[in-house]
Amino acid sequence: MPDDIEIPATPDQVRAAVAGLKSALDAHLAAVEAGAGENDPNVQAAYDALASAGEAYDDALFSAYEEVTPFGPVEGLDDSDDESD
């Protein structure tokens, strides 16, 4: 089989990815609730894990069903693109 052919995700893989996303959401909330301020490394680590889990779920969902979620990457958190000026 050529390397450029992608095998679709199985329903079990999609369910595992969504379980990972749910777990990452819980871990992120727990880190935020216990956070020690704006630059808490535990919150940042939970944020990164949540972003990764969301991407894994999106990839599996699309691979298996060609469906997407309404969640996407955050373009930037600065106010430079703010049109309310």
SULBEL-V214687 format. One record per backbone hydrogen bond with DSSP energy under -0.5 kcal/mol. NH is the residue of the N-H (numbers start at 0). CO is the residue of the C=O. E is the energy in kcal/mol with one decimal. If there is no record, write none. Layout:
nh=NH co=CO e=E
nh=NH co=CO e=E
This chain:
nh=4 co=1 e=-1.2
nh=5 co=3 e=-0.6
nh=13 co=9 e=-2.1
nh=14 co=10 e=-2.5
nh=15 co=11 e=-2.2
nh=16 co=12 e=-2.1
nh=17 co=13 e=-2.4
nh=18 co=14 e=-2.1
nh=19 co=15 e=-2.1
nh=20 co=16 e=-2.0
nh=21 co=17 e=-2.5
nh=22 co=18 e=-2.3
nh=23 co=19 e=-2.3
nh=24 co=20 e=-2.3
nh=25 co=21 e=-2.2
nh=26 co=22 e=-2.5
nh=27 co=23 e=-2.4
nh=28 co=24 e=-2.5
nh=29 co=25 e=-2.3
nh=30 co=26 e=-2.2
nh=31 co=27 e=-2.5
nh=32 co=28 e=-2.8
nh=33 co=29 e=-1.8
nh=34 co=31 e=-1.0
nh=39 co=36 e=-1.4
nh=43 co=39 e=-2.1
nh=44 co=40 e=-2.4
nh=45 co=41 e=-2.2
nh=46 co=42 e=-2.6
nh=47 co=43 e=-2.6
nh=48 co=44 e=-2.3
nh=49 co=45 e=-2.4
nh=50 co=46 e=-2.6
nh=51 co=47 e=-2.3
nh=52 co=48 e=-2.6
nh=53 co=49 e=-2.5
nh=54 co=50 e=-2.1
nh=55 co=51 e=-2.4
nh=56 co=52 e=-2.3
nh=57 co=53 e=-2.6
nh=58 co=54 e=-2.7
nh=59 co=55 e=-2.4
nh=60 co=56 e=-3.0
nh=61 co=57 e=-2.5
nh=62 co=58 e=-2.5
nh=63 co=59 e=-2.5
nh=64 co=60 e=-2.6
nh=65 co=61 e=-2.0
nh=66 co=60 e=-0.8
nh=74 co=72 e=-0.6
nh=80 co=77 e=-0.5
nh=81 co=78 e=-1.6
nh=84 co=81 e=-0.6
